[in-house]
Amino acid sequence: MTITEKEHQVIEEFSLFDDWMDKYNYLIEMGKTTPIIDEKFKTEQYLISGCQSRVWLSAEMADGKVIFKADSDAVITKGIVNLLIRVLSNQTPEDILATDMEFVDKIGLKEHLSPTRSNGLTSMIKQMKLYALVYKTKKEQQN
């Protein structure tokens, strides 16, 4: 499934909820299914700066695609990072770098987060794109 297809799926799911309390609850439930990061990655090196809560993010390259795993000490933040992983994981670095993450605005996520959580969301996206850039660069150097 492409990033665009995954984004449309997320937009559809969020459109099923009438108010933001239901959407927050959905995010919390999503957080429970986050691909959990290995304990060895729960270090300062993998901590995303700019987040109100603690969020660890790791990435690895497998078969030309980036696989993300994460954890957070806050339930809503864990749901947010899971949402990003769901859309971006198992995609090529080039596709990750090319996406504008339009679903974030379409579901109204940024506007319904506190300013510090919104900054954290931006930091998570930047970090995921940074991992993609590193893997793309490594791939280019090998060719």
Protein Blocks (a to p, Z undefined) as FASTA:
>chain_A
ZZklmmmmmmmmmmmpmbfklmmmmmmmmmmmgccddfklmcfklpcghiabdcdddddd
eehiacdddddfbfklmmmmmmmmmmmgopafklmmmpgolmmmmnommmmpcfklmmmm
mmmmmmmmmmmmmmmmmmmmmZZ
